[in-house]
């Protein structure tokens, strides 16, 4: 059954919609304000902090998916090179590194100009895409930082598709 069948209101605030999705998936969440929600989404590699905020002035639902990352200072130039390679492969959203906070960040903005409404399947896909991207590229980041791989070698682990589980 589609997520859209669980929500019946036509004109629902985007953050209310996200709250319904968090409840549906049984994610821990905190409604920070009327226009912002933060939640924890469990992945294979780690737990991701996902925050969504509604910006009325430009009608955009903004999402950031973060996780801790502490590359040594001497690895930062190669790490940024890897981020460029990763972002070349990301069509929706992008990664950036917040050095001061020691956070890896995946950002995406869903523009809903002209009074458009986001559907539950659309928002669920947006959150899922963020977690999927973080899961896909996390091993490449670790290989570069701790495995002494080059950016081009590290990205290969994300490019290769694995089938099955060990």
N, C-alpha and C positions, 0 to 999 in steps of 0.2 A: 504494500500500500504506500502511495506517495505521501511525503510529509505534508503536502498541501491539503490532504484530506483531513488532517488533524487540526487545522486552524480554519475557523469559519468566518472570522471577521474580514470584511473587504478592506476597510481602511484602518489598518493596524500600524502603530508606530514601529519603525524599523528595530528599535531596541527591545520593544515588547516581543517582537517576532523572534529576535535572537534569544530572549529569555525562554520563550516556549521551546525553541530548539535545544537549548541547554538542558531543560527539564526532560525533554524527549530522549536525549542521549545520556541522561544521568551524569552530566558533567557538573563538577563543582563550579559555582559561579557567585559573583558578587555584583549586585546592581549598584554601581558607584554613584550614579546620578540618573536623572530621567533620560539623559541622552548618551549614557555610557554604561557598558557592562564588561566585566573581566571574568574569564573562566579558565579552568585548567583542562587540557585535553591530553589524554594519555596516548603516547605513541609507542612504537617498538623500541626506539633508542632512548627516549626520555619523555618527560611530561612538558608540554608546551603551554606557555601563558598566552592566551588569545584575548585581545581587547578590541572591542568594536565601539565606535563612537559615531553618533549622527551629527553632522554639521548642517544645520538648517540653512545657513547663509549661501552655501553652494550646493545644497541638496546631495550630499555625498555621504555614504556609509563607509567610514574608514576602518580598516582592520590592521592590527599589528599582531604578529605571532612571534614571540620572543623565546629565546633560550640562552643560557649562560655559555659563554665561550671566552677563554682566556689565552689567546695565542701569545707566546713570548714576543717582546718588542722586536727582536731581530727577525722574526718570521712575518711581521706585518706586511712588508712589501709583497712577498710571495702570496700571502693570504689575500690581499686586495686583488692581485692578479687572478687568483682562483675565483674570487667573487665576480670579476668581470666575465670569466668563462661561464660561470653558473648563470649569471643574469642574461647572457646571450641565449641561453636555452629556456628561460622563463618567459612565457608569452603573457601571462596574467600575473602581475605582481613582480616584486624584485626583492633581493636581499641587500642589506646594508649592515655594517658593523658599527655599533655605538661603543667606541673605545673606552670612553670614560666610565660608562655603566657596565662594561664587559658583557654586552648583550649582542647576540646575533638577532637580526630583525628581518622578518619577511613582511612587506607592506603591500597593501592593495586598497584601492578606493573604488567603490561601486557608485557611479554617478547616476542619480535618479532625477535628473532635471525635468522640469515641466510637470511636477506633481506625480511622477511615476511611483509605483509601489514595488518594493522588492517582494518576491514570493519566497516562501519557506524553502523550496527546493533550490532556488537561486542562492540564498544566503548559506544554506547547508553546503552547497557545492563550493562556495567561496571559502568557507572555513576548512572544508576537506582538502581543497587545493593547497591551502597554506601548510597544513600538517603534512600532506603528501610531499610537497616540495622540501620541507624541512627534513623529513625522513629520508628522502632520496639523496640530498646533498650533505647531510651530516657526516656520513662515513668519509666522503671526499675531504671535508674540512679536517677531520681527525687525522687522516693519512698525511695531509700536508703539514699539520702542526706537530704531530707526535711521531709520524712515521718517516719523516724526512723525504717525502716524495715531492716531485716538482708539481706545479699546478696542472700541467698537461697530463701527467701520470695519475694524479689524484682524481681528476675529473672522469677518468675512464671508469672508475668504480660506479659512478652515477649514470654513465651512459649505458653500461652493460645491464641487460635485463636478466634477473635471476628467476629461475623457475623452480617452484617447490621450496622446501625448507630442509635444512640440515638437522 
